Amino acid sequence: MASLVFYYNNERIKIKLAGLSPVQYRTQTSQTAA
């Protein structure tokens, strides 16, 4: 189960998130907002 959660948050690519994983998207948006 933990590996599924890791995949879902770190490796899965979302078209809605500009082709980034959720973690990458969050990191990118927090850096540009700062």
NUKOL-833041 format. One record per residue (C-alpha): residue number from 1; residue in one letter; y, z negated, x negated. Coordinates in nm, 3 decimals. Example, Ala and Ser with C-alpha at 12.3 -4.5 7.8 and 13.67 -1.06 7.14 Angstrom:
REM NUKOL-833041
mido | koldo | north | up | east
1 | A | -0.450 | -0.780 | -1.230
2 | S | -0.106 | -0.714 | -1.367
REM end
This chain:
REM NUKOL-833041
mido | koldo | north | up | east
1 | M | 0.000 | 0.000 | 0.000
2 | A | 0.243 | -0.085 | -0.281
3 | S | 0.189 | 0.258 | -0.438
4 | L | 0.276 | 0.426 | -0.108
5 | V | 0.600 | 0.228 | -0.083
6 | F | 0.685 | 0.315 | -0.445
7 | Y | 0.619 | 0.684 | -0.380
8 | Y | 0.822 | 0.679 | -0.058
9 | N | 1.127 | 0.527 | -0.226
10 | N | 1.113 | 0.672 | -0.577
11 | E | 0.928 | 1.003 | -0.591
12 | R | 0.953 | 1.170 | -0.252
13 | I | 1.222 | 1.437 | -0.233
14 | K | 1.436 | 1.459 | 0.080
15 | I | 1.628 | 1.775 | 0.171
16 | K | 1.878 | 1.565 | 0.368
17 | L | 1.953 | 1.368 | 0.051
18 | A | 2.051 | 1.676 | -0.150
19 | G | 1.701 | 1.716 | -0.294
20 | L | 1.694 | 1.365 | -0.440
21 | S | 1.464 | 1.072 | -0.381
22 | P | 1.615 | 0.785 | -0.181
23 | V | 1.659 | 0.572 | -0.496
24 | Q | 1.822 | 0.857 | -0.690
25 | Y | 2.054 | 0.931 | -0.398
26 | R | 2.160 | 0.567 | -0.367
27 | T | 2.224 | 0.545 | -0.743
28 | Q | 2.427 | 0.867 | -0.744
29 | T | 2.641 | 0.774 | -0.444
30 | S | 2.710 | 0.424 | -0.576
31 | Q | 2.826 | 0.569 | -0.911
32 | T | 3.061 | 0.821 | -0.750
33 | A | 3.206 | 0.558 | -0.516
34 | A | 3.288 | 0.324 | -0.802
REM end
